Amino acid sequence: MTNSYRGPVVVLVGGREHHANAALSIHTQSGLKSWDGTLESDPSIDWFDAPDADEARLRMPDGREGHFLATAGSFGSGQVEIQGSGPAPFGEST
């Protein structure tokens, strides 16, 4: 299995679904796994509309989902950096 994913995802944020391209990675440090990456989509999406990771999710092509927080980016850029919350919806951590 791989510890990274590049490709299409569906992002659920602010009560709406958006199509995006993702570059995601799983990291292991001191035995603990975390995941993060970047999303790129329509510049009109307000990535910071979801107040917590329970409301921001991404859905992989195979249907698995993961929660995330937007950590960096600016409105109108179409790109955002994310930090995963919980198990990664890709790779060997699932």
C-alpha positions as CSV (number, residue, x, y, z in Angstrom):
1,M,0.0,0.0,0.0
2,T,1.0,3.6,-0.5
3,N,1.3,6.4,2.0
4,S,0.3,9.1,-0.5
5,Y,-2.5,9.9,-2.9
6,R,-2.7,12.3,-5.8
7,G,-5.9,12.6,-7.7
8,P,-9.6,13.6,-7.6
9,V,-11.7,13.9,-4.4
10,V,-15.0,15.3,-3.4
11,V,-14.8,17.8,-0.6
12,L,-17.8,18.4,1.7
13,V,-17.4,21.8,3.4
14,G,-20.0,24.4,4.4
15,G,-22.8,21.9,3.7
16,R,-21.9,21.6,0.0
17,E,-20.0,19.2,-2.2
18,H,-17.1,20.3,-4.4
19,H,-14.8,18.5,-6.7
20,A,-11.1,19.0,-6.1
21,N,-7.7,17.6,-6.9
22,A,-5.7,16.4,-3.9
23,A,-2.1,15.8,-3.0
24,L,-2.1,13.9,0.3
25,S,0.5,12.1,2.5
26,I,0.6,10.0,5.6
27,H,3.5,10.7,8.0
28,T,4.8,8.5,10.9
29,Q,6.8,10.2,13.7
30,S,7.6,8.4,17.0
31,G,5.1,5.7,16.0
32,L,2.2,8.1,15.6
33,K,0.6,8.6,12.2
34,S,-0.8,11.8,10.8
35,W,-1.9,12.9,7.4
36,D,-2.1,16.2,5.5
37,G,-1.8,17.7,2.1
38,T,-3.2,20.2,-0.3
39,L,-6.5,20.6,-2.1
40,E,-7.1,22.6,-5.3
41,S,-10.5,23.5,-6.7
42,D,-12.8,26.3,-7.6
43,P,-11.4,29.7,-6.3
44,S,-14.8,30.7,-5.0
45,I,-14.9,27.9,-2.3
46,D,-14.6,29.2,1.2
47,W,-12.4,26.4,2.6
48,F,-12.6,27.9,6.1
49,D,-16.5,27.8,6.2
50,A,-16.5,24.7,8.3
51,P,-15.8,25.6,12.0
52,D,-14.3,22.1,12.8
53,A,-13.1,18.9,11.3
54,D,-16.5,17.2,12.0
55,E,-17.9,19.4,9.2
56,A,-15.1,19.3,6.7
57,R,-14.7,15.9,4.9
58,L,-13.1,14.6,1.8
59,R,-14.4,11.6,-0.1
60,M,-12.0,9.4,-2.0
61,P,-13.0,7.8,-5.4
62,D,-13.6,4.5,-3.6
63,G,-16.0,6.1,-1.1
64,R,-13.8,6.2,2.0
65,E,-14.0,9.5,3.8
66,G,-11.7,11.5,6.1
67,H,-12.2,14.6,8.3
68,F,-9.9,17.6,8.0
69,L,-9.2,21.1,9.0
70,A,-8.1,23.8,6.6
71,T,-4.8,25.2,8.0
72,A,-3.5,27.6,5.3
73,G,-4.6,29.3,2.2
74,S,-6.4,32.4,1.1
75,F,-9.9,33.0,-0.2
76,G,-9.9,33.2,-4.0
77,S,-6.8,31.2,-4.5
78,G,-8.5,27.8,-5.1
79,Q,-5.8,26.1,-3.0
80,V,-5.7,25.2,0.7
81,E,-3.4,23.2,2.9
82,I,-5.2,20.7,5.2
83,Q,-4.5,18.6,8.3
84,G,-6.3,15.3,8.6
85,S,-8.2,14.4,11.7
86,G,-8.5,10.7,12.5
87,P,-7.5,7.9,10.2
88,A,-6.5,8.7,6.7
89,P,-9.0,7.7,4.0
90,F,-6.2,6.3,1.8
91,G,-3.0,4.3,2.2
92,E,-2.2,1.7,4.8
93,S,-3.8,3.5,7.8
94,T,-7.3,2.5,6.9
